[in-house]
Amino acid sequence: MTPTNNRLYYNCKPILSMPALSRALGVSEPMLRELASTADSRYRCADEIEKPDGSIRQTFDAHLPLKNVHARIKTKIFYRVAFPDYLTGSLKGQDYKTNASLHAGARIVICEDIGNFFPSTKAQVVFDIWRYFFGFADDVADCLTWLTTKDEALPQGAITSSYLANLAFWREEPSVQAYFVRLGVTYSRYVDDLAISSKRFITANEKTSLVSTVYGMFASRGYKPKRRKHELRTNKGQMFVTKLLINERPALTKKERSAIRAAVFQLERQVRDGSTGTTVKKDYQRTLGRVSKLARFHQKHGEELKQAMYALRPFIFTKCR
């Protein structure tokens, strides 16, 4: 499936003064300036995850009232951006399944990952978005930059960060994607995961050229590829995009489907054995989420397991009272 909507644009008049920004967001100008000057201290660490390479990924949540301002920026500004179909991360109507669907049935797929994407999205990149993509005045762009960054970088987890992440390559990405279309190649980006695929045979030189084009786009904004995540797969074996099989259509692997089925059976065994307590309730909720995921890609199998889960519910929640 080839993206049909390839345009990226802001369909409102630019905000050309701080009073105009205040009116647009419904927040007083002194409050905006105060929050912008103190934004770095207005976040809490929501989660810390150790990645396979030993580094730590932190996600953040803004404290009130900064969080409310972020919500207003989202609805009053970002909701007025028309995003192209090849951007699939954290946007309404787009998700990892949509992203994988664009590459289903390909002959070859190349996947790339941007290293430390959010910490590497520096304030100057964010300012460039506000000043030149949106066309806002310098002082407005400056204020919005400090409202939406933490320690001069994009805080992963903040309400506004996913939208800014999608705009990080606003200068280069449309022309890169259009160039790939002319080559008969499909391009998509799911936040920091990029996929390039083709339904025709492509030569080794073409592959090198495609990857070099993407790496050049990274470098233009100050990013580096996570080279250990570079993958090139063909339809002679299993191909993956955003962890979904795409050989024919987006699907879960047999291993993952079997693991979900085993989790349901394990839950049934716990109920038969008379297990009680909050642990069983948590296991139920976690397993139901996995079954719902299965049903998105394998409806018949997923619905059968959903019925099994619904049959267990009265026993589990009665025992957990």
N, C-alpha and C positions, 0 to 999 in steps of 0.2 A: 504494500500500500504506500503510495507516494503522498506526502503532505500536499494539500490543495490550497491552503491559506498560508502564504509565505511572507505576508507583510507584517512589519513591526512598526507601530507608530502610536503617538499620543494624540488623541482626538479632541483635545480641549485647548483653549488659549493658554499660553504660558503665564505663570505667576511672576509679576515683575516688581513686586515690592513686599516688604515685610507686613504692612497693613493688609495687603491682599492675601498673603499667606494666612494671616490671623483669621480673616473672614472665611477663607476656604476651609480651614480646619475647625473653625468655631472655638479657637483657643486664643486667649489674649496674647498680644505680642510680648509683654514682659514675661509671661509664663513660658512661652516658646524660647525666649532668650535664656531664661534661667535653666530650663531643662537642657538646652543645648550645651551650656557651659558646664553642667554637672553630670552629663549623661553617663560618663564612664563609671561613676559610682552608683548608678541606679539599676544595676542588674544583679541577679543572683545566679549562681551556678546551678542549673537544673539537673545536670547529669555529667558524669565522667566515665568514659569508656576507654579501656586500654585496647589499642589496635594491635593486630598481629605483629607489626614492626616494633612494638614497645612504646610507641608514642601515645599520648593521651588526647582523646577527642572530648572537648567540653561543649556542652550546650547551655544556653543562657535564657533566662526569662526576665523581662524588664519589670521593675517595680512600678506600681501606680505612683504618680499620674503619667509617667513616661509611656507605660503600656497602653493607656487610653489614647495618647497622641499617636502611637504607632498604628492603632486600630483606625484612627481617623485618616492617617496618611494612606492606609490601605484602601479604604472605601472612597475617599475623596480624590485620590490621585491614581493609585495603581489600578483600580477598577476601570479607569478610563484609558488604559493602555490596551491596544489590540496586539495580542501576542500571536506569533505564527505557530502553525501546527508542529513544527519541528522542535519547539521547546515544550517539554512534557512534564517538568518537575514542579509540583506544588502549585499548579494552576487549575482553575475550575474546569472540570471535564477532561482533565489530563492526568495520567498517572503512569506507574511503571508498566501496566498492561498496555496502555495506549502506546507507550514508547516501544515496547517489544513488537506490537502489531505492525508498526511501520516497516519492520525488517523481516516479517514472516515470509518464509518461502525463498529466502535469498540463497544464492550459490556460495557466497563468501561474506563473512562479517568481520569487521575489525573494531575492537573496543579499546577505548583509551580512558584514562582517569586523570583528573587534575590533582596534583599533590597539595594537601593542606589547603583546600580551596577557600574556605571561609576566612581563616587567618591570613591567607595570601591576598584576599580582596581588600586592598588598602584604601584609606580615606580618599586618596587622589582619584582612584577608579570610581568611587561612589560620587565624588564631586563632579567628575566628568559626566556621569549619568544625569545628575540633577541640572547641571549647567547647560550641557550641550544636547543631550537627548531630549530632555523636557523643555529646554530653552528658557529656564528660569533665570532671574537676575542673579548676579554674583552673591549678594548678601542672602538671598533666599536659598540658593544652592549651598552656601556655606552653612547656614543654620540647619538645613535638612541633612547635610552630611554629618554634622555632629549629633543630631538627634537619632541617626540610624546607624552609627558606628560605636564601637567600644574599643578604647585603647588604639584608635586609628585603624581599625579593621572591622570587618563585617562579623557581628556576633551570631553564630549559628543558633537557631532556635527562636530568635526574635521574630515578631510578626512580619516586619518589613523585609527581613533578610532574604527570604526565598525570591521575592519579586526583584530585588536588586541583583541577586545571583543570576536570574534569567536575563537581566539587562547588561551583565558585565561585558559582553562582547558585542554590544549594540552597533559599534562602528564596523566591525569586521565580519561578524557571523552571517548577516544576510547575503553578502557577496560570496562568501565561502560556500554557503548552502546552494546558491544559485549556480555557482561554478560546478558543484558536484552534480546538480540536476542535469546540466548540459552534458556531463559525462555519463549520464545514466546511473548515477550513484545516489543512494538515499542516505541522508544525514539526519541525526537527531541528537539532542542533548537533554539528559535527565539530571539537572543541577550540575554535578561535576563528573558525570559519566557520559561519554560520547560514544556513539555507535555510527559506523559507516558500513553500508552493505551494498551488494550488487547482485542482480539476478543473471548477469552475464559473466563470462570469464574475463578476468583482468590480469594483466601481465605483472611480473615482479616489479618492473619499472613504474607501472601505474600505482601499485601498492605503496611503493616508496614515496611517490609524489603525493598521494593522498595523505599519508601520515605526516609528511613534511609540511603540507599546507596547514594541517591542524596544529602541529607544533609551532608553526610560525604565528598562528593566531594566539596561542597561549602566550608566547614570548612578547607579543605586542602589548599585552596587558600586564606583564610581569609574572605570569604563572609558569610553573614547570610541570611536565608530565610525570606521573607516577609510573616509571618505566616497568616496574615489576607487575603492573596491572595490564600492560599491553597484551592483547590477545588477538590472534588471527585464526579463525576457524572456517572450515568449508563444510558443505553439506555431505561430505563423505563420512562425517561423524556428527556428534551433537554440537549444535550452535546455541549460544546463550546471549541474551541481551537483558540487562537488569535482572539477572539470575533466573530468567525464564527461557525455556526451550523455544526456539523459533523456527525449527526445520520446516514445519507445516503451518502451525498457528501457535500463538502463545500458550504454553502448557507447563505444568510442573513435571519434574523428573519422576520416574517410577520410584526412586528411592524416597523422595519427599512424600509422595502419595502413600507409600507403604508405611512411612513413619507416622503420618496422620492417622491412618487406619489403626495402627498399633496403639496410638495414644487413646483412641476411643475404646478399644478392647481393654486396655489397662484400667480405664475409668469404670467400665462395666464390672471388671473384676473387683475393684475397690468397693463398689456398691454391694456386690454379692457377699463380700467378706465382712460387710457391716462397718466399713471405715467411716469415721465421723470427723467433724471438726472443720476449721476454716481452710485447712490444706486441700481438702477434697473440693470445696467450693472454688478455690483459686484454680485448681487443676481443671475443673469444669469450664470456667470462663476462658482460660487459656486455650483449651482444646476446642471449644466452640469457635473461637476466633480462627483457629487453623482450619477447621472444617468449612467455615464460611469462605476462607480463601480458596480452598479446594473446589468449592461449588462454583466459584467465578470462572474456573478454567475447565472443570470436568463436572458438568451439571448433574448428570445422572448419579455418578458415584458420590458426589457431594451431598445431594438431597437424601440419599439413602443413609449416610452417616448423620445428617442433621436429624432425621427421624429417630435414629438411635439415641442421639443426644437429648432430644426433647422427651423421650421416654424415661430417661434417667433423672430429669430435672426434679420431679416431685420428691423422689427419694433423697436426693442430695441436699436440697434446700430445706426439707423437713428435718433431716438429721443435723443440719448446721444451725438450727435455731437455738 
